[in-house]
Amino acid sequence: MQSVRKDYLEASKQLESDIEKMTSEGFSKEYIAERVVETLNQQKNAVRENMTAEERAGLEVRNIKMYGNPIGPTAESMFNKIKESYIDKGIYESDAQVWDIIIQKSMKKDDVINTLLGLEH
């Protein structure tokens, strides 16, 4: 699992560079968020190819229950959930704010997993 996690963290660094590049090129927050979520979902699929069917099934059942999708949340489902939550809390400012939050949440790393696998974070 350590090598899989290392690969994930390296791909994440590349994705961070891609986000910076898209931002500097003037792409919208929505476009960037959609690319980030799509890329992360592709990475999940690639990692799962190295898992047993039983390991994949456990993840997929959890994700279907939580997101209605075996891979995980889509950008659209994240947008709708966060926007509704922010409106309910009275802190919604704009759709761009919500897309920015999606980018931030998508790029957050689980430091506990990294520590358990003996990786620096």
C-alpha positions as CSV (number, residue, x, y, z in Angstrom):
1,M,0.0,0.0,0.0
2,Q,2.9,2.3,0.6
3,S,4.0,2.3,-3.0
4,V,0.4,2.9,-4.1
5,R,0.1,5.9,-1.7
6,K,3.5,7.3,-3.0
7,D,2.2,7.1,-6.5
8,Y,-1.0,8.9,-5.4
9,L,1.0,11.7,-3.7
10,E,3.2,12.2,-6.7
11,A,0.2,12.4,-9.0
12,S,-1.4,14.8,-6.6
13,K,1.7,17.1,-6.9
14,Q,1.3,17.0,-10.6
15,L,-2.4,17.9,-10.2
16,E,-1.5,20.8,-8.0
17,S,0.8,22.1,-10.8
18,D,-2.0,21.6,-13.3
19,I,-4.4,23.6,-11.1
20,E,-1.9,26.5,-10.8
21,K,-1.4,26.4,-14.6
22,M,-5.2,26.4,-15.3
23,T,-5.6,29.2,-12.8
24,S,-2.9,31.3,-14.4
25,E,-4.4,30.7,-17.9
26,G,-7.7,32.1,-16.7
27,F,-9.8,28.9,-16.6
28,S,-13.0,29.2,-14.5
29,K,-13.2,27.7,-11.0
30,E,-15.9,25.4,-12.3
31,Y,-13.8,24.1,-15.1
32,I,-10.8,23.5,-12.8
33,A,-13.0,21.8,-10.2
34,E,-14.5,19.5,-12.8
35,R,-11.0,18.5,-14.1
36,V,-9.7,17.9,-10.6
37,V,-12.6,15.7,-9.6
38,E,-12.4,13.8,-12.9
39,T,-8.7,13.3,-12.6
40,L,-9.0,12.0,-9.0
41,N,-11.7,9.6,-10.0
42,Q,-9.5,8.3,-12.8
43,Q,-6.7,7.9,-10.3
44,K,-9.0,5.9,-8.1
45,N,-9.9,3.6,-10.9
46,A,-6.3,3.0,-11.7
47,V,-5.4,2.2,-8.1
48,R,-8.4,-0.1,-7.9
49,E,-7.2,-2.1,-10.8
50,N,-4.5,-3.5,-8.5
51,M,-7.0,-4.5,-5.8
52,T,-8.9,-7.7,-5.4
53,A,-12.6,-7.8,-6.4
54,E,-13.4,-8.1,-2.7
55,E,-11.4,-5.0,-1.8
56,R,-13.0,-3.0,-4.6
57,A,-16.5,-4.1,-3.7
58,G,-16.1,-2.8,-0.1
59,L,-15.1,0.6,-1.4
60,E,-17.8,0.7,-4.1
61,V,-20.6,-0.3,-1.7
62,R,-19.6,2.5,0.6
63,N,-19.4,5.0,-2.2
64,I,-22.7,4.0,-3.7
65,K,-24.3,4.4,-0.2
66,M,-22.7,7.9,0.3
67,Y,-22.6,9.3,-3.2
68,G,-24.8,7.1,-5.5
69,N,-21.6,6.4,-7.5
70,P,-19.2,3.5,-7.1
71,I,-16.1,5.7,-7.6
72,G,-17.1,8.6,-5.4
73,P,-18.7,12.0,-5.6
74,T,-19.0,13.8,-8.9
75,A,-18.1,17.5,-9.2
76,E,-21.8,18.2,-9.8
77,S,-23.0,16.3,-6.7
78,M,-20.3,18.0,-4.6
79,F,-21.4,21.4,-5.9
80,N,-25.0,20.8,-5.1
81,K,-24.3,19.5,-1.6
82,I,-21.9,22.2,-0.7
83,K,-24.0,25.0,-2.2
84,E,-27.1,23.8,-0.3
85,S,-25.2,23.6,2.9
86,Y,-23.8,27.1,2.5
87,I,-27.1,28.5,1.7
88,D,-28.6,26.8,4.8
89,K,-25.8,28.2,6.9
90,G,-26.2,31.7,5.4
91,I,-22.6,31.8,4.2
92,Y,-23.1,31.2,0.4
93,E,-21.5,34.0,-1.6
94,S,-21.2,32.7,-5.1
95,D,-20.9,29.6,-7.3
96,A,-17.2,30.4,-7.7
97,Q,-16.8,30.1,-3.9
98,V,-18.4,26.7,-4.0
99,W,-16.2,25.5,-6.9
100,D,-13.1,26.8,-5.0
101,I,-14.1,24.8,-2.0
102,I,-14.5,21.7,-4.1
103,I,-10.9,22.2,-5.4
104,Q,-9.6,22.6,-1.9
105,K,-11.5,19.6,-0.5
106,S,-10.5,17.4,-3.4
107,M,-6.8,18.2,-2.9
108,K,-6.8,17.6,0.9
109,K,-4.6,14.7,1.9
110,D,-5.3,12.2,4.7
111,D,-2.2,12.8,6.9
112,V,-3.2,9.9,9.2
113,I,-3.0,7.4,6.3
114,N,0.4,8.9,5.2
115,T,1.7,8.6,8.8
116,L,0.5,5.0,9.1
117,L,2.2,4.1,5.9
118,G,5.4,5.8,7.0
119,L,5.3,8.6,4.5
120,E,6.2,12.3,5.0
121,H,3.3,14.7,4.4
